[in-house]
Amino acid sequence: MKIAGIVAEYNPFHNGHKYHIEKTKEVTGADAVVAVMSGNFVQRGETAILSKWARAKAAVQNGVDLVVEIPTLWSIARAQSFAQGAVGVLKGLGCVDAISFGSECGDIEKLEETAEAISDPFVIERMKKNLEIGMSYAGARAEAVRTYHGDDFFSILNEPNNTLGIEYIIANNELEPRAEMVTVARKGVAHDSIIRSENFASASDIRNMMLEGDSWYRYVPQNMVDIYKKEVEAQTGPTPYSKLEFSILCCMRQLRVEDIAESPDVSEGIENRIHDAALKAKSLEELFSLAKTRRYSHARIRRIVLASFLGFTKEQCEGLPPYVKVLAMTEKGKEILKKAKETATLPIITKASDVETLDERAKEVYSIEGMCTDVYSLATPVIFPCGREQTTPVIVEE
């Protein structure tokens, strides 16, 4: 059985995601697909619009056979750590033959060449100098690549999905065994676009439509609409980040500069700027705007603030995820797990009692994940008590 892996957030699951799954099977010849998916908090530094269980259910109803989780310590991290965490989980199963991702470029050879160019010692040295004069990480790297390798690589690095895909390639190259890398050209609309095309719209646009009305239905599979309606009926969704605004502002006003400094991805004194912004801001958006600099993008500030709010430290975020947690599966997904029992290099969690067999580091990460779910439960339409992480079973789609 050939197995393809996909890194995803499915926030929410839409027609573009279904296209990617179908195309991945076609290009790789895979018999089964594993999606490693962000949990209840996503890489843009906010809550997912629906819980990880609702999004995992949509995935297994639309072509994915097994959904496993990227723990929040990695799912809200910068691109490099996010990619390492995601690829690390897929590699931990020990049976994923190919990894597929969407990109604007659609050419895996060009993306692999760009990944190689990034590792050029001259590029690395110039990037360091660019950072010293206050350029953002992404800008510093793109300019350095352009200087030594021309406009083609520069234009590739200016597209968000290309950039993240390159990080998957780098992570794959660093972790053995190497999987075949495959990319599928994005179909429909650009990342974060508000322009809609036939039955395609960006995830951010769909999220906005979800909170405003029902005009989003045509951009997602019908079963995603059904899942959403059930979440609404159960008052477990949607979960807009704005529901946590008061809690986050309250927390950030109480944190010391030293506390923020311990958060992942903080350097060059940005903790002082964030601390000052937190004392002045009357909204999260104002906090982000006040703290933003040329070097620290809006997205990076959002991730730092969320990590600070959740109490994450640099030390906790080191290394790779220490386990594979299963969220949902089909009958074929059960076959993948059966195979993984012989090949996995990480422990696999399918029920709460499995945690008892984990080492101390894995138990710590699992405990943090439980806390994150408890916080996420404050953003649901009705506040839920703690413990959903431990009591929610794996979804099995017959």
C-alpha positions as CSV (number, residue, x, y, z in Angstrom):
1,M,0.0,0.0,0.0
2,K,1.5,3.3,-1.1
3,I,0.7,6.1,1.4
4,A,0.8,9.9,0.6
5,G,1.0,12.5,3.4
6,I,-0.5,15.9,3.3
7,V,0.2,18.8,5.6
8,A,-3.0,20.8,6.2
9,E,-5.1,23.1,8.4
10,Y,-8.5,22.6,6.7
11,N,-9.6,25.9,8.3
12,P,-12.2,25.2,7.1
13,F,-12.2,22.3,4.6
14,H,-13.1,23.6,1.2
15,N,-13.3,22.6,-2.5
16,G,-9.6,23.5,-3.1
17,H,-8.6,21.0,-0.4
18,K,-10.7,18.3,-2.0
19,Y,-9.1,19.0,-5.3
20,H,-5.6,18.7,-3.7
21,I,-6.4,15.3,-2.2
22,E,-7.8,14.0,-5.5
23,K,-4.8,15.4,-7.4
24,T,-2.3,14.0,-4.9
25,K,-3.7,10.5,-5.3
26,E,-3.5,10.9,-9.1
27,V,0.1,12.2,-9.2
28,T,1.5,9.8,-6.6
29,G,-0.5,6.7,-7.4
30,A,-1.2,6.5,-3.6
31,D,-3.7,4.0,-2.3
32,A,-4.2,6.0,0.9
33,V,-3.8,9.5,2.3
34,V,-2.7,10.7,5.7
35,A,-3.3,14.3,6.6
36,V,-1.3,15.8,9.4
37,M,-3.5,18.7,10.6
38,S,-3.2,21.7,12.9
39,G,-5.1,21.3,16.1
40,N,-7.4,23.9,17.6
41,F,-5.0,26.8,17.0
42,V,-3.4,27.5,13.6
43,Q,-0.3,28.9,12.2
44,R,-1.6,32.4,11.6
45,G,-1.7,32.7,15.4
46,E,-5.4,32.4,16.1
47,T,-8.2,29.9,16.8
48,A,-9.4,27.5,14.1
49,I,-12.9,28.4,13.0
50,L,-14.1,24.9,13.9
51,S,-12.6,22.3,16.3
52,K,-10.0,19.9,15.2
53,W,-12.5,17.0,15.4
54,A,-15.0,18.8,13.1
55,R,-12.3,19.5,10.6
56,A,-10.9,16.0,10.8
57,K,-14.3,14.6,10.2
58,A,-14.6,16.7,7.0
59,A,-11.3,15.4,5.9
60,V,-12.1,11.7,6.2
61,Q,-15.5,12.3,4.4
62,N,-13.6,13.8,1.5
63,G,-10.8,11.5,0.6
64,V,-8.4,11.4,3.6
65,D,-8.0,8.1,5.3
66,L,-6.2,9.0,8.4
67,V,-5.9,12.4,10.2
68,V,-3.2,13.0,12.8
69,E,-2.4,16.1,14.7
70,I,0.3,18.8,14.7
71,P,0.5,19.7,18.4
72,T,-0.1,23.4,19.2
73,L,3.5,24.0,20.2
74,W,4.3,23.5,16.5
75,S,1.0,24.5,14.8
76,I,1.3,28.1,15.9
77,A,5.1,28.3,15.3
78,R,7.0,30.1,12.5
79,A,7.1,28.4,9.1
80,Q,10.4,26.4,9.7
81,S,9.2,25.0,13.0
82,F,5.7,24.4,11.7
83,A,7.1,22.4,8.8
84,Q,9.5,20.4,11.0
85,G,6.7,19.5,13.3
86,A,4.3,18.5,10.6
87,V,6.9,16.5,8.6
88,G,8.2,15.0,11.9
89,V,4.8,13.6,12.7
90,L,4.4,12.1,9.2
91,K,7.8,10.5,9.4
92,G,7.0,9.2,12.9
93,L,4.4,6.9,11.3
94,G,7.3,5.2,9.4
95,C,5.1,4.3,6.4
96,V,4.5,7.6,4.5
97,D,6.0,7.3,1.0
98,A,5.3,10.7,-0.4
99,I,4.5,14.2,1.0
100,S,2.2,16.4,-1.1
101,F,1.6,20.2,-0.7
102,G,-0.1,22.9,-2.6
103,S,1.9,25.7,-4.2
104,E,1.5,28.7,-6.5
105,C,4.5,27.4,-8.5
106,G,3.3,23.8,-9.1
107,D,6.8,22.7,-10.1
108,I,8.5,20.5,-7.5
109,E,11.9,20.7,-9.3
110,K,11.9,24.6,-9.1
111,L,10.9,24.5,-5.5
112,E,13.7,22.0,-4.7
113,E,16.2,24.1,-6.5
114,T,15.0,27.1,-4.5
115,A,15.4,25.1,-1.3
116,E,19.0,24.3,-2.3
117,A,19.7,28.0,-3.1
118,I,18.5,29.0,0.4
119,S,21.3,26.8,1.8
120,D,24.0,28.6,-0.2
121,P,26.6,29.9,2.3
122,F,26.8,33.2,0.4
123,V,23.0,33.5,0.7
124,I,23.1,32.7,4.4
125,E,25.8,35.3,5.0
126,R,23.9,38.1,3.1
127,M,20.7,37.1,4.9
128,K,22.4,37.7,8.3
129,K,23.5,41.1,7.2
130,N,20.0,41.9,6.0
131,L,18.6,40.9,9.3
132,E,21.1,43.2,11.1
133,I,19.8,46.2,9.2
134,G,16.2,45.4,10.3
135,M,14.7,43.4,7.4
136,S,12.1,40.7,8.2
137,Y,13.3,37.1,8.0
138,A,11.3,36.4,4.8
139,G,12.4,39.7,3.2
140,A,16.1,39.2,4.2
141,R,16.1,35.7,2.7
142,A,14.3,36.6,-0.5
143,E,16.7,39.5,-1.1
144,A,19.7,37.4,-0.5
145,V,18.5,34.7,-2.9
146,R,17.8,37.3,-5.5
147,T,21.3,38.7,-5.2
148,Y,23.0,35.4,-5.8
149,H,20.5,33.4,-7.8
150,G,18.4,35.8,-9.8
151,D,14.7,36.9,-10.1
152,D,13.2,33.4,-10.6
153,F,13.9,32.2,-7.1
154,F,13.0,35.6,-5.7
155,S,9.5,35.5,-7.3
156,I,9.0,31.9,-6.0
157,L,9.8,33.1,-2.5
158,N,7.3,35.9,-2.7
159,E,4.4,33.5,-2.7
160,P,3.2,32.1,0.7
161,N,2.4,28.5,-0.3
162,N,5.7,28.3,-2.2
163,T,7.6,29.5,0.9
164,L,5.9,27.0,3.2
165,G,6.3,24.2,0.7
166,I,10.1,24.9,0.6
167,E,10.2,24.5,4.3
168,Y,8.5,21.1,3.9
169,I,11.2,20.1,1.4
170,I,14.0,21.3,3.8
171,A,12.4,19.4,6.7
172,N,12.1,16.3,4.6
173,N,15.8,16.5,3.6
174,E,16.8,16.8,7.3
175,L,14.7,13.9,8.6
176,E,15.3,10.3,7.6
177,P,14.0,8.4,5.7
178,R,13.3,10.9,3.0
179,A,9.9,10.8,1.3
180,E,9.1,11.6,-2.3
181,M,8.1,15.3,-2.4
182,V,5.1,16.3,-4.6
183,T,3.4,19.6,-5.2
184,V,0.0,20.4,-6.7
185,A,-0.6,23.8,-8.2
186,R,-3.2,25.8,-6.4
187,K,-6.5,25.9,-8.2
188,G,-9.0,28.8,-8.1
189,V,-7.9,31.7,-6.0
190,A,-4.7,33.0,-4.2
191,H,-4.0,32.6,-0.6
192,D,-6.0,35.0,1.6
193,S,-7.7,36.4,-1.5
194,I,-11.2,38.0,-1.3
195,I,-11.7,37.3,-5.1
196,R,-13.8,34.3,-5.7
197,S,-13.6,32.0,-8.7
198,E,-16.5,29.7,-9.7
199,N,-16.7,27.2,-6.7
200,F,-13.4,28.3,-5.2
201,A,-12.6,30.8,-2.5
202,S,-9.7,31.2,0.0
203,A,-10.0,29.8,3.5
204,S,-9.8,33.3,5.1
205,D,-12.6,34.5,2.8
206,I,-14.8,31.5,3.7
207,R,-14.2,32.0,7.4
208,N,-15.4,35.6,7.1
209,M,-18.4,34.4,5.1
210,M,-19.2,31.8,7.8
211,L,-19.4,34.5,10.5
212,E,-21.5,36.8,8.3
213,G,-24.1,34.4,6.7
214,D,-24.5,31.3,4.4
215,S,-23.0,32.5,1.1
216,W,-20.0,30.3,1.7
217,Y,-21.9,27.0,1.0
218,R,-20.9,26.8,-2.7
219,Y,-17.2,26.9,-1.9
220,V,-17.1,23.7,0.3
221,P,-18.4,20.1,-0.1
222,Q,-21.9,19.6,1.0
223,N,-20.8,17.3,3.9
224,M,-18.7,20.2,5.2
225,V,-22.0,22.3,5.4
226,D,-23.7,19.5,7.3
227,I,-20.8,19.2,9.7
228,Y,-20.9,23.0,10.3
229,K,-24.7,22.9,11.0
230,K,-24.2,20.2,13.5
231,E,-21.5,22.2,15.2
232,V,-23.8,25.2,15.4
233,E,-26.6,23.0,16.8
234,A,-24.3,21.6,19.5
235,Q,-23.0,25.1,20.2
236,T,-19.4,23.9,19.7
237,G,-18.7,26.2,16.7
238,P,-17.9,28.5,15.1
239,T,-15.0,29.7,17.3
240,P,-13.8,33.1,16.2
241,Y,-10.6,34.4,17.7
242,S,-12.4,37.5,18.8
243,K,-14.1,35.4,21.6
244,L,-10.7,35.2,23.3
245,E,-9.8,38.9,22.9
246,F,-10.7,40.0,26.5
247,S,-8.9,37.0,28.0
248,I,-5.8,37.7,25.9
249,L,-5.7,41.4,26.6
250,C,-6.1,40.7,30.3
251,C,-3.3,38.2,30.3
252,M,-0.9,40.3,28.2
253,R,-1.4,43.3,30.6
254,Q,-0.3,41.1,33.5
255,L,2.8,39.6,31.8
256,R,6.2,41.1,32.6
257,V,8.7,41.8,29.9
258,E,10.7,38.9,31.1
259,D,7.7,36.6,30.6
260,I,7.2,37.6,27.0
261,A,11.0,37.3,26.4
262,E,10.7,33.6,27.2
263,S,8.1,33.0,24.4
264,P,9.2,31.3,21.2
265,D,10.5,33.4,18.3
266,V,11.2,36.5,20.5
267,S,14.6,38.2,19.9
268,E,16.2,41.7,19.5
269,G,14.1,43.2,22.3
270,I,10.7,42.9,20.6
271,E,9.4,41.8,24.0
272,N,9.7,45.4,25.2
273,R,7.6,46.6,22.3
274,I,5.0,44.0,22.7
275,H,4.8,44.7,26.5
276,D,4.4,48.4,25.9
277,A,1.7,47.8,23.2
278,A,-0.2,45.5,25.5
279,L,-0.4,48.2,28.2
280,K,-1.8,50.7,25.6
281,A,-4.0,48.6,23.3
282,K,-7.7,48.6,23.7
283,S,-8.1,45.7,21.2
284,L,-6.0,42.9,19.8
285,E,-5.7,44.5,16.4
286,E,-4.4,47.7,18.1
287,L,-1.9,45.6,20.0
288,F,-0.6,43.9,16.9
289,S,-0.4,47.2,15.0
290,L,1.5,49.0,17.8
291,A,4.0,46.2,18.2
292,K,4.6,45.6,14.4
293,T,8.0,46.7,13.0
294,R,9.7,46.4,9.7
295,R,11.4,43.3,10.9
296,Y,8.5,41.8,12.9
297,S,5.5,41.2,10.7
298,H,1.9,41.3,11.8
299,A,1.7,37.5,11.6
300,R,4.8,37.0,13.7
301,I,3.5,39.4,16.4
302,R,0.2,37.5,16.4
303,R,2.0,34.2,16.9
304,I,4.2,35.6,19.7
305,V,1.2,37.1,21.5
306,L,-0.8,33.8,21.3
307,A,2.2,31.8,22.5
308,S,2.7,34.2,25.4
309,F,-1.0,33.9,26.3
310,L,-0.8,30.1,26.2
311,G,2.3,30.2,28.3
312,F,4.6,28.6,25.8
313,T,8.4,28.9,26.3
314,K,11.3,28.5,23.9
315,E,12.4,25.4,25.7
316,Q,9.0,23.7,25.3
317,C,9.1,24.3,21.6
318,E,12.4,22.7,20.9
319,G,12.8,19.5,19.0
320,L,10.0,17.6,17.2
321,P,6.6,16.3,18.3
322,P,7.2,13.2,20.5
323,Y,4.1,11.3,19.5
324,V,1.4,10.8,16.8
325,K,-2.1,11.5,17.9
326,V,-4.9,10.2,15.8
327,L,-8.0,12.4,15.3
328,A,-10.0,10.5,12.6
329,M,-9.8,7.5,10.3
330,T,-11.6,5.4,7.7
331,E,-11.4,1.7,7.3
332,K,-8.4,2.2,5.2
333,G,-7.0,4.4,7.9
334,K,-7.2,1.4,10.3
335,E,-5.0,-0.5,7.8
336,I,-2.5,2.4,7.9
337,L,-2.3,2.2,11.7
338,K,-1.9,-1.5,11.5
339,K,1.1,-1.1,9.2
340,A,2.4,1.8,11.4
341,K,2.5,-0.5,14.5
342,E,5.4,-2.2,12.7
343,T,7.1,0.9,11.3
344,A,6.4,3.8,13.6
345,T,9.3,5.5,15.3
346,L,7.0,7.5,17.6
347,P,4.3,6.3,20.0
348,I,0.8,6.5,18.5
349,I,-2.1,7.8,20.7
350,T,-5.6,6.6,19.8
351,K,-7.1,6.9,23.4
352,A,-6.4,8.8,26.6
353,S,-5.0,5.7,28.3
354,D,-2.2,5.5,25.7
355,V,-0.7,8.5,27.4
356,E,0.3,6.4,30.4
357,T,3.0,4.7,28.3
358,L,4.6,7.9,27.1
359,D,7.9,9.3,28.4
360,E,8.0,12.5,30.4
361,R,8.6,14.8,27.4
362,A,5.7,13.3,25.5
363,K,3.4,13.5,28.6
364,E,4.4,17.2,29.0
365,V,3.4,18.0,25.3
366,Y,0.1,16.1,25.7
367,S,-0.7,18.0,28.9
368,I,0.0,21.3,27.1
369,E,-2.3,20.2,24.3
370,G,-5.0,19.5,26.8
371,M,-4.6,22.9,28.3
372,C,-4.8,24.5,24.8
373,T,-8.1,22.6,24.1
374,D,-9.5,23.9,27.5
375,V,-8.6,27.4,26.4
376,Y,-10.1,26.9,23.0
377,S,-13.4,25.8,24.7
378,L,-13.7,29.4,25.9
379,A,-14.2,30.5,22.3
380,T,-17.1,28.2,21.5
381,P,-20.7,29.7,21.4
382,V,-21.3,28.2,24.9
383,I,-18.3,27.8,27.2
384,F,-17.5,24.1,27.7
385,P,-15.8,22.6,30.8
386,C,-12.2,21.3,30.7
387,G,-11.4,17.8,29.6
388,R,-12.5,17.6,26.0
389,E,-9.0,16.5,24.9
390,Q,-9.2,13.4,27.1
391,T,-12.9,12.5,26.5
392,T,-13.4,13.1,22.8
393,P,-12.9,9.8,20.9
394,V,-11.2,9.2,17.6
395,I,-13.7,9.7,14.7
396,V,-14.2,6.6,12.6
397,E,-15.8,7.0,9.2
398,E,-17.2,3.8,8.0
